[in-house]
């Protein structure tokens, strides 16, 4: 499942790269909502895949490798776009290249930090859980003699007979109106 999430993130990264290159070559001055949405999906889907791959007893290496590859490609493409954007009059203001480098760096950073975090935080918490031996707790020998255990003996009880309970029902009769609204038309 983690690899599938990273592959979906790679697909959105490809769409993000294509749209970013096209808009850079057309000299579009602003980053659009579509680019922001694709960047969001490009960053979060590989992160979710890396997290899901790291949650098991043995972390899966495929989501980590794919996430690192997606991040590295985003950084390299971002550097190429920055070189193309240096020729604009706005220079690096609203730069798609810097945006792409930042997203790629975050994805690469997550491939290092998520496994370390899951190893240091999640696994020690699971290791401290102690199993309880229920059989040892039930009988404890004493010096006085055998320990008696209380058992529940089912007893016959009479169940109450269901009776009809009257509940209020809405009536079909008219009720008095509390407020009268006076209107005048002239």
Secondary structure, DSSP 8 states (H G I E B T S, - for coil): -HHHHHHHHHHHHHHHHHHHHHHHHTT--S--HHHHHHHHHHHHHHHHHHHHHHSSSS--HHHHHHHHHHHHHHHHHHHHHHHHHTTSTTTTTT-HHHHHHHHHHHHHHHHHHHHHHIIIIIHHHHHT-----HHHHH----SSS--------------------------SS----S--------
